Amino acid sequence: MKKLLALSGSTRRNSSNLKLIMNLVDMTAGKYEVTILPDLSILPYFNIDLDNEKPPKSVTDFRKQISEADGVIICTPEYIFSLPGSLKNAFEWCVSTMVFSQKPVGLITASTSGERAHEELKLIMSTLEAKFEEESTLLIKGIKGKFDENGNIKDKVTLERMEQFLQSFDALLDK
């Protein structure tokens, strides 16, 4: 069974992005072993002076989780036409490493609009040399209206797009 790491760009406890990740976990039950890292605020603010032979333990642990995963799924909202600061900070801790180099990633931006954050996410992942294809990315607009009261995706089009995304991501993992 392949190991996946799922990152939520939102720091809210019951965010739409975390709900989306939980739906992905349900959709792939028995296929993947998924570790969810829902709160990136555990990482200190990036400081190049701390990114040396002995970075903070939370950073070392974070990098190790990425390294040990067969693939990473990133699900993020858009804040002020950009990525949330906690997600950008997490990526900054990875620049001096090769943890994302050729790592299969699935990129989901789920927000009110999300277009600019989605483009930024793809640019950053390209810079980190992550392995993704356009088919292993997904932009979901108007995310809050896509769930029922139990947090399940109720929108059929979104569900179909999620299934297509997962098929593409699965193919990427096998390459």
N, C-alpha and C positions, 0 to 999 in steps of 0.2 A: 504494500500500500504506500503510495507516494505521500510525502510530508509537505504540507503547505503551511505557510505563515500568512495570516490575514491581518492587514493593518487598517485601522480606521483613522482617517484624518480628523475626525471630530472628537472633541474631548467631552462632549455631552454624554451622560450616562445612558440615556435611552434615545440616542440619535437615530435618524433615518438611515445613516450609513451603517451603523452597527446592526440595525434590523435587517438591512440588505445582506450583510455578511452572514447573519444567522440564517437567512433564507438560503444563501449559497451553501452553507454547511448542511442544511436539510436536503437540498437538491443533490448533494454529492455524497450523502451518507453511504458508507461502505466502500467508497471509491478512494477517498483521501482521508488522511489523518490531518485535521486542521487545528492549528494553534492560533488563537485569536489574541492579538495584542491591541486591545481597544483604547489604551490610554498612553499616548506618546509623551504626555507631560512628565513622565518619570525621568526623562532624559534632561540633563542640565542644558542650559543655553549653550550653544556651540561656542567654544573658545579655542582658537588655534593653539594657544599656550598649553591647554590640557590634552590636546590631541598628540600625545607623544608615546613613548614606550609603555607608559602606564596610564591609559585614559581611565575615566571614572568607570566603576564596575557596571553601572546601568548601561553605559555605552558598549562595553565589552560584551555584556550579555545580549544586547540588542543585535550587535554585529554577528555574534555566534548564532543566534536564531535565524538570521538571514542566510548565513553560510550553510547551516545544516538543513535548510529547507530545499526541497526539490523545485519549488516555485513559490512565488509571492503574489498575493492578490492585494491590491491597494484600492481602498474605497474611500473617497473623500468628498466633502462638500466644497463649495466655493465661498470664500469670505472676501468681500470687497474686490471682486474680480480677480482673485488669486487663490493660491493654496493657503490653508490654515497655517499659522506660524509654527505650531507644534510638528506638523508633517514636514514642512520645509526645514526646520531645525533637525529633525531625524535624518533627512537626506544629507544635510551638511556634515553630520557625523560620519557619513559613509564616503565622502569624496576622497579622502586620503587612503581608502582601502579599495579592494577589488571585489567586495562582497556582492555587488550587483552585476559585475561583469559576466555577461552571457547567462545570467540567471533568468529563467523564464518568469515573466511578470504579466499579470492581468491587471489592467488599469480601468477603474470605474470612477467616474465623477457623477455624483448624484446630488443635485441641488435644485434651486429654483430655476436657474439658467445653466450655469456651469461651463459655458463654452470656453471662457478664457482660462479658467483653472485647468480644464481638460488639456488644452494646448500646452500650458505650462508643465503639467504633469508629464506629458509625453516628451517635452524638451528636456526636462531634468532626467528622466529615465534614459533617454538617448545619451545624454552627457555622462551618466554613470555606466553606460555600455550594457544596460539591461537588454534582454532579448524579448521583444514583443512585436506583434504585427497589428495592423489596423483592426483586424478581426478580433484580437484579444484586448481591445479597448471598448469601453461602453460609456456613452454619455446619456444619463437619464435626467430629463428635465421635469420639474414639478414633482419631485420625489415624495413630498409629504402626503400627497393625495393618492399614492399608489398602494397604501397598506390598509388592511382592515383593522378593527379594534384589537385584534390579537397579534398584530405585527407581521401578518402574512401578506405577501403580495397579492392584491386583488385585481390588478390591472392585467388583462390577458396579453396585451401587446408587450408590456414590460416583462411579463413572465416568458413569453416567446423569445424576446431579445436576450434575456438572461440565459436561456437554454442554448441559444446560438453562441453567446459569449463563452459559455462553459465548454461547448464542443470545440471551439477554436482554441481555447486555453489548453484543453486536454491534448489537442494535436500539437500545440507548441511544446508541451511537456515531453512529448514523445519524440521530438526532433533531435 
